[in-house]
Amino acid sequence: MQLCTLHHRPAGLKLARRSALNYAVQQQQHRSNVVASKSSVLALSRNKHQTIIKEKFPLELGGSLPEVTIEWEQWGDSSLPGDRTILLLPSFSSSSHATSNRDDPRPGWWEKMIGPGKAINSSYFRVICPSVLGSPFGATSPLSMNPHTGEKYKASFPQITPADMARCHAKVLDDLGIDSVHAVIGSSMGGIQALEFAAQFPSRLDRLIGLACTHQTTPGSVAFRRVQRRAILADPMYSSYNFGLIVQGAMW
């Protein structure tokens, strides 16, 4: 397995502000249910999919989730084999919408990097980008309904780690019947997930590209995230950990 890590963010990684790419990706999109390694496929949109893990999903720090939903998008030829497939992992606040497509023409967070003839060439590679466990962008998160209670998880959502996220990404590949990929790519927290994926599943990737990431969280980062959490909890509109995400009063 080849390893490439970049610790300085190049200009090409800035959020794009250009208009959407004008090309159509020929592929059939589907929604999949993963139950003990078996998938049932339902028609969805052409570029957006869901993998639903309908079994108990154990978590690294203890506890479990009764089921997990992971939304993902793809670009390029969906019939390409694993050795021409790239698994792209989002950063902390990013969704699966890495670049524009025929169903969602909005610019994605890596619009300049993905597409025909670009650094991640979707004319040659199949590119798969899953959402991140715990994020509100199509993955099971505190805003999701707990199937056991019929209510949103909110503050009862268990603690999760990048290791849990990496295992979700592996489930997406399982659902697609992909044993290994050409490369796993991620920046920032996406890079941390990529490192975790390589650590847990070394035989499932040929290359690892991590940008602006680290193998462990620094004390400064831990302190900064604590300040962010305290700012949310200080919001008078945020009631007993369960009110919602009205945090403007504390943040601004």
C-alpha positions in Angstrom: 0.0 0.0 0.0 1.4 3.4 -1.0 1.0 6.3 1.5 1.0 10.0 0.7 0.4 12.6 3.3 0.3 16.4 2.7 0.3 18.7 5.7 -0.2 22.0 3.9 -3.5 22.7 2.1 -2.8 23.8 -1.5 -4.8 26.5 -3.2 -6.6 23.9 -5.3 -8.3 22.6 -2.2 -10.2 25.8 -1.4 -14.0 25.7 -1.7 -15.0 26.2 -5.3 -17.3 29.0 -6.3 -17.6 28.1 -9.9 -20.8 27.0 -11.7 -21.7 23.3 -12.0 -19.9 21.0 -14.3 -21.9 20.4 -17.5 -21.6 16.7 -18.0 -23.8 13.7 -17.4 -22.7 10.6 -15.6 -24.2 7.4 -17.0 -25.0 5.2 -14.1 -27.9 3.6 -12.3 -28.4 4.7 -8.7 -29.9 2.6 -6.0 -30.8 2.3 -2.4 -29.4 -0.7 -0.6 -30.3 -2.6 2.6 -27.4 -4.4 4.1 -28.6 -7.4 6.2 -25.9 -10.0 7.1 -24.0 -9.4 3.9 -27.1 -9.5 1.7 -28.4 -6.4 -0.1 -31.9 -5.6 -1.5 -31.8 -2.8 -4.1 -34.4 -0.2 -4.7 -34.4 2.5 -7.3 -33.5 5.9 -6.1 -31.9 8.8 -8.0 -29.1 8.4 -10.5 -26.3 10.0 -8.4 -27.4 9.7 -4.8 -27.7 6.4 -2.9 -28.3 5.1 0.6 -26.8 2.0 2.3 -28.8 1.0 5.4 -27.2 -1.4 7.8 -30.1 -3.2 9.4 -28.3 -4.9 12.1 -26.8 -3.8 15.5 -23.7 -1.6 14.8 -21.2 -1.9 17.8 -19.2 1.2 18.6 -15.6 1.5 19.6 -16.2 3.3 22.9 -19.0 0.9 23.9 -22.7 0.7 23.1 -24.2 0.4 19.7 -26.7 1.8 17.2 -29.7 -0.4 16.2 -29.2 0.5 12.6 -27.2 2.9 10.5 -28.0 4.9 7.3 -25.2 6.2 5.2 -26.0 8.4 2.1 -23.4 8.4 -0.6 -22.8 9.8 -4.1 -20.7 8.6 -6.9 -19.3 9.9 -10.2 -17.9 8.1 -13.2 -18.7 4.7 -14.6 -20.4 2.6 -11.9 -19.4 -0.6 -13.7 -15.7 -0.1 -13.1 -13.8 -2.6 -10.9 -12.3 -1.8 -7.6 -8.9 -1.1 -9.0 -10.4 1.8 -10.8 -12.4 3.0 -7.9 -11.6 5.8 -5.4 -13.1 6.1 -2.0 -13.3 9.8 -1.1 -14.0 10.7 2.6 -15.5 14.0 3.7 -14.0 16.3 6.4 -15.7 17.4 9.6 -18.4 19.6 8.1 -18.7 18.2 4.6 -21.4 16.1 3.0 -21.2 13.4 0.4 -21.7 16.1 -2.3 -18.1 16.5 -3.3 -18.8 17.8 -6.7 -21.8 18.6 -8.9 -23.6 16.0 -10.9 -26.7 15.7 -13.1 -29.1 15.4 -10.2 -27.5 18.0 -8.0 -25.8 20.8 -10.0 -24.7 22.7 -6.9 -20.9 23.0 -6.7 -19.5 20.5 -4.2 -16.7 21.0 -1.7 -14.0 19.6 -4.1 -15.4 21.0 -7.3 -12.0 21.9 -8.6 -10.5 18.5 -7.9 -13.1 16.0 -9.2 -14.3 15.6 -12.8 -13.2 14.6 -16.3 -9.5 15.4 -16.7 -9.1 16.8 -13.2 -6.8 15.6 -10.4 -9.4 12.9 -9.5 -10.4 12.0 -13.0 -14.0 10.7 -13.2 -13.5 9.9 -16.8 -11.1 7.1 -15.7 -12.1 6.4 -12.1 -15.3 5.7 -10.3 -15.4 8.0 -7.3 -17.5 7.1 -4.3 -18.1 9.6 -1.5 -20.1 8.5 1.6 -21.5 10.7 4.3 -19.9 10.5 7.7 -21.6 8.7 10.7 -22.8 11.4 13.1 -23.2 14.2 10.5 -26.6 15.6 9.6 -25.9 15.2 5.8 -27.6 11.9 5.1 -26.0 9.7 7.8 -27.4 8.5 11.1 -26.8 11.3 13.6 -28.3 13.0 16.7 -31.0 14.4 14.4 -32.0 10.9 13.2 -35.0 8.9 14.6 -34.2 6.2 17.1 -36.2 3.2 15.8 -36.5 1.9 19.4 -38.1 5.0 20.8 -39.6 6.7 17.7 -38.0 9.9 18.7 -34.8 11.7 17.6 -31.6 10.6 19.3 -30.5 14.2 20.3 -28.4 14.0 23.4 -28.8 10.3 23.7 -26.7 9.7 20.6 -23.7 7.6 21.6 -20.1 8.8 21.3 -18.5 7.8 18.0 -14.9 7.8 16.7 -13.2 7.8 13.3 -12.8 4.1 13.7 -16.6 3.7 13.7 -16.8 6.0 10.6 -14.3 3.9 8.8 -16.3 0.7 9.5 -19.4 2.4 8.0 -17.4 3.2 4.8 -16.4 -0.4 4.6 -20.0 -1.4 4.8 -20.7 0.8 1.8 -18.0 -1.1 -0.1 -19.4 -4.4 1.1 -22.9 -3.4 -0.2 -21.3 -2.6 -3.6 -19.4 -5.9 -3.7 -16.1 -4.0 -3.8 -13.3 -5.9 -2.0 -10.6 -3.2 -2.4 -10.1 0.2 -4.1 -7.4 1.9 -6.0 -7.1 4.7 -3.4 -8.7 6.1 -0.2 -8.5 9.9 -0.1 -9.4 12.3 2.6 -8.4 15.7 3.9 -8.6 17.0 7.5 -11.0 14.7 9.4 -11.5 12.9 6.1 -7.8 12.1 6.2 -8.1 10.8 9.8 -10.9 8.5 8.6 -8.7 7.3 5.7 -5.9 6.5 8.2 -8.4 4.5 10.3 -9.7 2.7 7.2 -6.1 1.7 6.3 -5.4 0.5 9.8 -8.5 -1.6 10.0 -8.7 -2.8 6.4 -5.1 -2.8 5.0 -6.0 -5.3 2.3 -8.9 -3.1 1.0 -6.8 -0.3 -0.5 -3.8 0.0 -2.7 -3.0 3.7 -1.9 -3.8 6.1 0.9 -3.7 9.9 0.4 -4.2 12.0 3.5 -4.1 15.8 3.3 -3.8 18.1 6.3 -4.5 15.3 8.7 -2.9 13.6 11.7 -2.8 10.2 13.2 -4.0 11.6 16.6 -5.7 14.7 17.9 -3.5 17.3 19.4 -4.1 18.8 22.8 -4.8 22.2 21.2 -7.5 20.7 18.9 -9.1 19.0 21.9 -9.2 22.3 23.7 -10.7 24.1 20.7 -13.4 21.5 20.3 -14.3 21.9 24.0 -14.7 25.6 23.6 -17.1 24.9 20.6 -19.2 22.6 22.7 -19.3 25.0 25.6 -20.4 27.8 23.3 -23.4 25.7 22.2 -24.3 24.7 25.8 -24.1 28.3 26.8 -26.9 29.3 24.4 -30.0 30.2 26.4 -32.1 28.8 23.5 -30.4 25.4 23.9 -32.5 23.6 26.6 -31.3 20.5 28.5 -29.1 19.2 25.7 -32.2 18.4 23.7 -33.6 21.6 22.2 -31.9 21.5 18.9 -29.2 23.4 17.0 -30.2 27.1 17.7 -26.7 28.3 18.7 -26.5 31.8 17.2 -26.8 33.5 20.5 -23.7 31.7 21.8 -21.6 31.7 18.7 -22.2 35.3 17.6 
